[in-house]
């Protein structure tokens, strides 16, 4: 697998190489010591990015998410229908702000660092979903991440059912056929206990992901990237974070 890695002072680690320090892990460990629902997802993701950018101003980027949420919130009625809020969220993130899925350099590690995603307006399914969920919640949308096999998604419970969205594709809604087609591409037949993949109940793959599960998936992506790139020091940083998120 070819992995594009950033270079120069603005890429991960800048000119000084990796940093593995207890000082960077301590606030992350304290944040993860809370109940899952109290973990600030964006802040935790930005703490992960501090391994690559030790001088990263986490508060600045948390504030930027707040500012973007406020910009969008002032345009909407707090009592508007959820479906209209989703349309406004999509137009804001993918239209006005210009965020998009990074198809050309999917395995660039910057796609997994939330500060880079915000700065460069591009990312992979899980990082774009994290930003999507964070902004959505600031306009009253109780969005939840979904660790769908092979492709992270977002869901929204509605009175009439459930809306499944793909932030990597501009927030496009996913039909049951879309989801089933995804399953047939990534789920091996040997793993289904003899049940044809196209007969599996899609609902079982749409459970909401906890904050720890989301952070773990972000870190597993980085682990795979740095292992493939044969960068053991960066891999060690990721493993240290994984042990905080999933100590067992």
VOPAGU-2260 file (C-alpha; in pm, 1 decimal, decimal comma):
REM VOPAGU-2260
SITE   aa  ch    i         X         Y         Z
SITE  UNK   A    0       0,0       0,0       0,0
SITE  UNK   A    1     135,4     338,1     -96,3
SITE  UNK   A    2     111,9     593,6     181,4
SITE  UNK   A    3     154,2     963,0     119,1
SITE  UNK   A    4     316,4    1124,9     421,0
SITE  UNK   A    5     349,4    1497,4     478,8
SITE  UNK   A    6     682,6    1670,9     468,5
SITE  UNK   A    7     819,2    2001,8     586,0
SITE  UNK   A    8     743,2    2216,4     890,5
SITE  UNK   A    9     368,2    2194,8     846,9
SITE  UNK   A   10     346,3    1815,5     824,6
SITE  UNK   A   11     315,3    1585,4    1127,8
SITE  UNK   A   12     613,1    1629,0    1360,7
SITE  UNK   A   13     753,2    1921,4    1158,2
SITE  UNK   A   14    1130,9    1918,0    1125,3
SITE  UNK   A   15    1200,1    1763,3    1465,8
SITE  UNK   A   16    1064,7    1411,8    1434,7
SITE  UNK   A   17     820,5    1222,0    1661,0
SITE  UNK   A   18     746,8    1318,7    2019,6
SITE  UNK   A   19     639,1    1057,9    2275,0
SITE  UNK   A   20     607,2    1231,6    2610,1
SITE  UNK   A   21     402,8    1165,1    2924,8
SITE  UNK   A   22     305,0    1532,8    2921,5
SITE  UNK   A   23     105,9    1481,4    2601,1
SITE  UNK   A   24     -64,7    1167,7    2732,7
SITE  UNK   A   25    -167,0    1303,6    3074,8
SITE  UNK   A   26    -457,3    1530,2    2964,8
SITE  UNK   A   27    -575,6    1261,7    2722,3
SITE  UNK   A   28    -576,7    1005,3    3001,7
SITE  UNK   A   29    -770,3    1242,8    3227,0
SITE  UNK   A   30   -1029,8    1307,5    2956,5
SITE  UNK   A   31   -1073,4     934,9    2889,6
SITE  UNK   A   32   -1115,4     862,8    3261,7
SITE  UNK   A   33   -1465,9    1014,1    3245,1
SITE  UNK   A   34   -1788,4     837,6    3157,1
SITE  UNK   A   35   -1810,5     783,6    2782,9
SITE  UNK   A   36   -2092,8    1032,4    2730,2
SITE  UNK   A   37   -1888,1    1308,2    2896,3
SITE  UNK   A   38   -1583,6    1263,0    2674,7
SITE  UNK   A   39   -1546,6    1563,8    2444,9
SITE  UNK   A   40   -1493,2    1387,6    2113,8
SITE  UNK   A   41   -1340,3    1676,8    1919,2
SITE  UNK   A   42   -1107,1    1766,4    2205,2
SITE  UNK   A   43    -992,0    1404,7    2235,7
SITE  UNK   A   44    -922,6    1388,2    1860,6
SITE  UNK   A   45    -719,4    1707,6    1879,5
SITE  UNK   A   46    -521,1    1564,1    2169,9
SITE  UNK   A   47    -434,6    1269,1    1947,2
SITE  UNK   A   48    -311,5    1518,1    1687,6
SITE  UNK   A   49     -71,4    1667,9    1941,5
SITE  UNK   A   50     153,3    1363,9    1891,6
SITE  UNK   A   51     207,6    1489,1    1538,1
SITE  UNK   A   52     192,1    1857,1    1632,1
SITE  UNK   A   53     322,6    1899,9    1989,7
SITE  UNK   A   54     260,3    2276,7    1984,0
SITE  UNK   A   55     -97,8    2235,8    1861,7
SITE  UNK   A   56    -340,4    2478,5    2026,4
SITE  UNK   A   57    -626,3    2242,8    2108,3
SITE  UNK   A   58    -842,7    2521,6    2249,1
SITE  UNK   A   59    -812,5    2717,7    1923,9
SITE  UNK   A   60    -955,7    2434,0    1716,2
SITE  UNK   A   61   -1227,5    2354,0    1968,8
SITE  UNK   A   62   -1314,6    2722,1    1949,2
SITE  UNK   A   63   -1316,0    2708,7    1569,2
SITE  UNK   A   64   -1573,4    2429,0    1579,3
SITE  UNK   A   65   -1779,9    2640,0    1819,8
SITE  UNK   A   66   -1754,2    2940,8    1587,9
SITE  UNK   A   67   -1862,3    2738,2    1286,6
SITE  UNK   A   68   -2152,2    2595,6    1482,5
SITE  UNK   A   69   -2259,1    2944,5    1587,9
SITE  UNK   A   70   -2245,0    3069,4    1228,0
SITE  UNK   A   71   -2478,8    2793,9    1120,7
SITE  UNK   A   72   -2704,4    2815,2    1425,0
SITE  UNK   A   73   -2780,3    3183,4    1370,2
SITE  UNK   A   74   -2929,6    3096,8    1030,6
SITE  UNK   A   75   -3167,1    2830,7    1156,7
SITE  UNK   A   76   -3479,1    2809,3    1362,4
SITE  UNK   A   77   -3417,0    2603,0    1673,8
SITE  UNK   A   78   -3759,7    2450,2    1622,1
SITE  UNK   A   79   -3708,7    2361,2    1257,7
SITE  UNK   A   80   -3753,0    2006,8    1130,5
SITE  UNK   A   81   -3455,7    1775,4    1157,1
SITE  UNK   A   82   -3458,0    1704,1     784,9
SITE  UNK   A   83   -3421,3    2075,2     704,8
SITE  UNK   A   84   -3135,3    2103,9     951,7
SITE  UNK   A   85   -2956,7    1815,7     780,4
SITE  UNK   A   86   -2991,8    1990,2     444,6
SITE  UNK   A   87   -2858,1    2314,3     595,4
SITE  UNK   A   88   -2570,1    2127,3     760,7
SITE  UNK   A   89   -2473,7    1963,2     431,7
SITE  UNK   A   90   -2491,1    2291,7     241,2
SITE  UNK   A   91   -2279,3    2463,6     506,8
SITE  UNK   A   92   -2005,2    2201,9     545,6
SITE  UNK   A   93   -1976,0    2072,0     192,6
SITE  UNK   A   94   -2103,2    2369,0      -4,0
SITE  UNK   A   95   -2005,5    2689,3     172,9
SITE  UNK   A   96   -1698,9    2559,2     360,0
SITE  UNK   A   97   -1591,8    2321,5      84,1
SITE  UNK   A   98   -1514,4    2008,0     284,9
SITE  UNK   A   99   -1476,5    1690,7      80,8
SITE  UNK   A  100   -1355,5    1334,7     103,8
SITE  UNK   A  101    -987,4    1292,0      20,8
SITE  UNK   A  102   -1012,5    1032,2    -253,7
SITE  UNK   A  103    -674,6    1105,1    -411,2
SITE  UNK   A  104    -464,5    1065,9     -93,3
SITE  UNK   A  105    -687,1     851,8     125,8
SITE  UNK   A  106    -400,7     710,4     334,7
SITE  UNK   A  107    -235,7    1042,7     408,8
SITE  UNK   A  108    -215,9    1048,2     791,3
SITE  UNK   A  109    -325,0    1411,5     792,3
SITE  UNK   A  110    -672,6    1288,3     705,7
SITE  UNK   A  111    -694,5    1143,9    1057,2
SITE  UNK   A  112    -580,8    1454,5    1245,8
SITE  UNK   A  113    -878,3    1680,8    1312,7
SITE  UNK   A  114    -677,3    2004,1    1298,4
SITE  UNK   A  115    -555,5    1911,0     950,1
SITE  UNK   A  116    -905,5    1814,2     842,6
SITE  UNK   A  117   -1029,9    2157,9     949,9
SITE  UNK   A  118    -737,9    2344,0     791,6
SITE  UNK   A  119    -728,0    2150,4     464,3
SITE  UNK   A  120   -1104,5    2096,7     430,4
SITE  UNK   A  121   -1059,2    1728,3     353,5
SITE  UNK   A  122   -1051,2    1396,5     533,2
SITE  UNK   A  123   -1161,4    1034,5     543,9
SITE  UNK   A  124   -1503,7     899,1     646,3
SITE  UNK   A  125   -1440,5     890,2    1020,4
SITE  UNK   A  126   -1272,2    1230,6    1054,2
SITE  UNK   A  127   -1535,1    1403,3     841,5
SITE  UNK   A  128   -1804,5    1221,1    1040,7
SITE  UNK   A  129   -1659,0    1347,2    1368,7
SITE  UNK   A  130   -1673,8    1706,7    1246,7
SITE  UNK   A  131   -2021,3    1644,8    1102,5
SITE  UNK   A  132   -2149,9    1509,5    1434,2
SITE  UNK   A  133   -1991,4    1791,3    1632,8
SITE  UNK   A  134   -2141,8    2064,2    1413,7
SITE  UNK   A  135   -2474,1    1885,8    1391,6
SITE  UNK   A  136   -2509,5    1869,1    1767,2
SITE  UNK   A  137   -2451,0    2243,3    1787,0
SITE  UNK   A  138   -2764,6    2301,7    1580,5
SITE  UNK   A  139   -2975,9    2056,2    1775,8
SITE  UNK   A  140   -2923,9    1741,9    1566,8
SITE  UNK   A  141   -2854,5    1438,7    1789,6
SITE  UNK   A  142   -2627,7    1273,4    1535,4
SITE  UNK   A  143   -2441,6     953,2    1620,8
SITE  UNK   A  144   -2143,2     785,8    1462,0
SITE  UNK   A  145   -2179,5     437,1    1316,3
SITE  UNK   A  146   -1884,6     199,0    1284,5
SITE  UNK   A  147   -2021,3      44,7     968,0
SITE  UNK   A  148   -1789,1    -221,6     822,9
SITE  UNK   A  149   -1527,1     -60,1     602,0
SITE  UNK   A  150   -1677,3     289,5     600,4
SITE  UNK   A  151   -1772,5     509,6     894,7
SITE  UNK   A  152   -2118,8     665,7     872,1
SITE  UNK   A  153   -2352,9     887,0    1073,7
SITE  UNK   A  154   -2709,5     818,6    1177,9
SITE  UNK   A  155   -3001,6    1029,7    1293,9
SITE  UNK   A  156   -3310,6     885,2    1457,4
SITE  UNK   A  157   -3635,0    1033,6    1325,0
SITE  UNK   A  158   -3994,6     971,1    1421,9
SITE  UNK   A  159   -4045,7     770,1    1106,6
SITE  UNK   A  160   -3727,1     565,4    1132,1
SITE  UNK   A  161   -3358,9     629,3    1088,6
SITE  UNK   A  162   -3161,5     845,5     847,0
SITE  UNK   A  163   -2812,1     718,2     762,0
SITE  UNK   A  164   -2569,8     972,0     613,3
SITE  UNK   A  165   -2226,3     955,1     453,0
SITE  UNK   A  166   -2016,0    1266,6     525,9
SITE  UNK   A  167   -1742,2    1134,8     295,7
SITE  UNK   A  168   -1992,9    1174,3      11,6
SITE  UNK   A  169   -2117,6    1520,2     106,5
SITE  UNK   A  170   -2365,3    1394,9     366,3
SITE  UNK   A  171   -2558,1    1186,6     113,0
SITE  UNK   A  172   -2837,2     973,9     263,8
SITE  UNK   A  173   -2781,9     599,6     237,6
SITE  UNK   A  174   -3063,7     369,1     132,6
SITE  UNK   A  175   -3091,3      10,7     253,6
SITE  UNK   A  176   -2969,7    -101,6     -89,3
SITE  UNK   A  177   -2666,5     127,1     -56,0
SITE  UNK   A  178   -2582,8     -18,5     283,5
SITE  UNK   A  179   -2633,1    -375,1     171,4
SITE  UNK   A  180   -2407,9    -317,3    -129,4
SITE  UNK   A  181   -2137,4    -188,5     106,3
SITE  UNK   A  182   -2169,2    -502,3     316,9
SITE  UNK   A  183   -2127,6    -733,7      19,7
SITE  UNK   A  184   -1800,5    -557,0     -63,5
SITE  UNK   A  185   -1637,4    -580,2     278,2
SITE  UNK   A  186   -1791,5    -867,9     475,6
SITE  UNK   A  187   -1640,1   -1207,6     385,1
SITE  UNK   A  188   -1892,3   -1486,3     335,8
SITE  UNK   A  189   -1695,1   -1704,2     577,3
SITE  UNK   A  190   -1773,7   -1460,9     859,9
SITE  UNK   A  191   -2152,8   -1480,4     831,7
SITE  UNK   A  192   -2216,2   -1830,9     963,4
SITE  UNK   A  193   -2351,2   -1950,5     633,3
SITE  UNK   A  194   -2600,9   -1667,8     589,0
SITE  UNK   A  195   -2562,9   -1492,5     251,2
SITE  UNK   A  196   -2424,3   -1143,9     301,9
SITE  UNK   A  197   -2709,9    -988,8     106,7
SITE  UNK   A  198   -2956,0   -1145,4     354,1
SITE  UNK   A  199   -2795,0   -1010,9     670,3
SITE  UNK   A  200   -3012,8    -766,3     865,2
SITE  UNK   A  201   -2861,0    -424,9     795,7
SITE  UNK   A  202   -2984,8    -293,9    1131,1
SITE  UNK   A  203   -2730,6    -498,2    1322,4
SITE  UNK   A  204   -2451,4    -292,3    1164,5
SITE  UNK   A  205   -2606,9      44,3    1248,0
SITE  UNK   A  206   -2559,6      52,4    1625,0
SITE  UNK   A  207   -2428,2     386,1    1753,5
SITE  UNK   A  208   -2055,3     392,5    1825,6
SITE  UNK   A  209   -1942,3     509,8    2168,1
SITE  UNK   A  210   -1686,7     787,8    2192,6
SITE  UNK   A  211   -1421,2     535,9    2294,6
SITE  UNK   A  212   -1506,4     318,2    1995,2
SITE  UNK   A  213   -1474,9     615,9    1762,6
SITE  UNK   A  214   -1138,4     717,2    1907,4
SITE  UNK   A  215   -1020,3     358,6    1887,1
SITE  UNK   A  216   -1111,3     343,9    1517,8
SITE  UNK   A  217    -926,1     670,3    1449,6
SITE  UNK   A  218    -619,1     526,6    1617,8
SITE  UNK   A  219    -644,5     191,0    1440,3
SITE  UNK   A  220    -647,0     376,7    1108,8
SITE  UNK   A  221    -329,1     562,1    1207,2
SITE  UNK   A  222    -172,0     240,3    1331,2
SITE  UNK   A  223    -229,4      76,2     992,9
SITE  UNK   A  224     -90,4     378,3     807,2
SITE  UNK   A  225     228,1     407,4    1013,2
SITE  UNK   A  226     283,5      32,0    1014,1
SITE  UNK   A  227     255,0      22,5     634,0
SITE  UNK   A  228     491,1     321,0     609,1
SITE  UNK   A  229     740,6     147,8     844,8
SITE  UNK   A  230     751,9     439,7    1085,9
SITE  UNK   A  231     796,5     270,1    1427,2
SITE  UNK   A  232     830,6     589,2    1632,2
SITE  UNK   A  233     499,3     724,0    1504,5
SITE  UNK   A  234     345,4     380,2    1548,0
SITE  UNK   A  235     455,1     382,6    1912,2
SITE  UNK   A  236     276,3     712,5    1969,0
SITE  UNK   A  237     -45,0     564,2    1834,4
SITE  UNK   A  238      -9,7     248,3    2041,8
SITE  UNK   A  239      37,6     457,5    2356,1
SITE  UNK   A  240    -291,3     631,8    2280,9
SITE  UNK   A  241    -469,3     303,2    2207,1
SITE  UNK   A  242    -365,3     169,0    2546,5
SITE  UNK   A  243    -529,7     471,2    2710,4
SITE  UNK   A  244    -852,9     427,9    2513,7
SITE  UNK   A  245    -872,4      48,2    2543,8
SITE  UNK   A  246    -646,1     -58,8    2832,6
SITE  UNK   A  247    -781,7    -415,8    2824,5
